[in-house]
Amino acid sequence: MNSVNPSIFELSRKDRVGYSLPKSDVPERKLPESLLRQEAARLPEVSELQLMRHYTRLSHDNFGIENGFYPLGSCTMKYNPKINEVTARLDGFANIHPFQPLEHVQGALQLMYELQEDLKVITGMDAISLQPAAGAHGEWTGLMMVRAFHEKNGDTKRTKVFVPDSAHGTNPASAYIAGFDVVSIPTTDEGFVDVEDLRQKVGDDTAALMLTNPNTLGLFEKDIVEIAEIIHDAGGLLYYDGANLNAIMAKTSPGFMGFDIVHLNIHKTFSTPHGGGGPGAGPVGVKEHIQPYLPIPRVEKTDSGYTLNDHYPDSIGRVKGYYGNFGVLVRAYTYIRTMGPVGLRKVSESAVLHANYLAKRLSSAYVLPYDQICKHEFVLSGKIQKKQGVRTLDIAKRLLDYDFYAPTVYFPLIVEEAMMIEPTETESKETLDEFVTAMLKIAEEVVENPELVLEAPHQKSVRRLDEVKAARQIKVNYFQS
Ligand SMILES: *Cc1c(COP(=O)(O)O)cnc(C)c1O
């Protein structure tokens, strides 16, 4: 409703129309009086061209991976190749219905089966379910399987789930919602799980450890084999938060590291679009001993074709309507098959190279608290700048004026004034260099002209929004007071 972008209702003029329809040639049917509107709906009346310009203008105000660099750490904002969109829109995929008989949707089931097989290889797991709709949903599904496994063994004392203090917030939340007590494990000064602390805390009440590796500081937990032993010796299970596989694809796998259960974020690592709330997909993978508990139905291959199998008495049941977000699965399958194993390995190598390049160059102006070789992302601290009166949030806002999206800020929680930067593999060296130039320039501005940074952004149609209010008191109706 600002002058830059008038609302479509402000453009509205009585009786202006944006469409022309042929005269109806079907007989009119009268609706019962009780179903009729008492007054006309308040709809905007604009021409087709006005409508087109309105939405095109709005779309230009939106920052996306297709108009700029988007280094949002732990979110893997990677390019979605357009071939993915082509396959997702194929008639036989886009226009099927979940109630069609299985013999009509063999191709769709084949794609799901083959995606499961590919994800088994990528994760080093023995079985996959594609049902969960997002990362957090996959975590919860995984933890319900942890519960089912211990209950089946009559091991009902196991109530504790360990979560490192650097973990993504969804980890403790999922564990809690699955009915566990969450126990935090500290991070060492070097940025790794405190193995000694873990060793002290495990016991016959240990249900599982949830771990992200590389962790959210972008560092590979080098003690992973020892950690796996500690948890398994205590009778617990090892859960891998595989939201971001961008550093390890075709290099190593959670299965190889000793994990029992994993979830993946297809909408991060496997290039399907995300942001704005979805849809995504968060498949779960398990080792053989957890396989009976996977959600049903399971997509399987038989001698007479592909089928859906419900006959798993120990399954935790269905976790999603129908069979998951199918269109997202088609995109991920397309991505994996176009890249192939060699391509996926190259993705990992480039992602890691890009992150290390940026970390090195930016450490001349910002604190790099864990200064070592990182994986696909790294975390800077804006604490020098904070002493100079400018906070990380201000730096993030100033970056928008340079046409870059901001890194993830204030996460992980263990880093003061954190900026978590993930460049992804598809960026060119020139783009990375432009980002470095902007970041170094902002560090200078902080010293020489802090007001400029404190009042940013200057060049956008809106300034700083009250994000908390926007989320808590969401207003989607123009006329709502
Ligand atoms: C994004 C992310 C999640 C949560 O995934 P959603 O799809 O947003 O639910 C969990 N863990 C890590 C490490 C993540 O980066």
The ligand as an SDF file (V2000), in Angstrom:
LIG
                    3D

 15 15  0  0  0  0  0  0  0  0999 V2000
   16.3860  -26.7690    7.0070 C   0  0  0  0  0  0  0  0  0  0  0  0
   16.8710  -27.6380    8.0830 C   0  0  0  0  0  0  0  0  0  0  0  0
   15.9650  -28.4170    8.8350 C   0  0  0  0  0  0  0  0  0  0  0  0
   14.4500  -28.3130    8.7140 C   0  0  0  0  0  0  0  0  0  0  0  0
   13.9470  -28.5730    7.4520 O   0  0  0  0  0  0  0  0  0  0  0  0
   12.4830  -28.0830    7.0140 P   0  0  0  0  0  0  0  0  0  0  0  0
   12.2440  -28.6700    5.6700 O   0  0  0  0  0  0  0  0  0  0  0  0
   12.5210  -26.5910    7.0150 O   0  0  0  0  0  0  0  0  0  0  0  0
   11.5100  -28.5870    8.0320 O   0  0  0  0  0  0  0  0  0  0  0  0
   16.4910  -29.2890    9.7720 C   0  0  0  0  0  0  0  0  0  0  0  0
   17.8220  -29.3590    9.9890 N   0  0  0  0  0  0  0  0  0  0  0  0
   18.7070  -28.6080    9.3030 C   0  0  0  0  0  0  0  0  0  0  0  0
   20.1770  -28.7520    9.5920 C   0  0  0  0  0  0  0  0  0  0  0  0
   18.2670  -27.7230    8.3370 C   0  0  0  0  0  0  0  0  0  0  0  0
   19.1440  -26.9660    7.6660 O   0  0  0  0  0  0  0  0  0  0  0  0
  1  2  1  0
  2  3  1  0
  2 14  2  0
  3  4  1  0
  3 10  2  0
  4  5  1  0
  5  6  1  0
  6  7  2  0
  6  8  1  0
  6  9  1  0
 10 11  1  0
 11 12  2  0
 12 13  1  0
 12 14  1  0
 14 15  1  0
M  END
$$$$
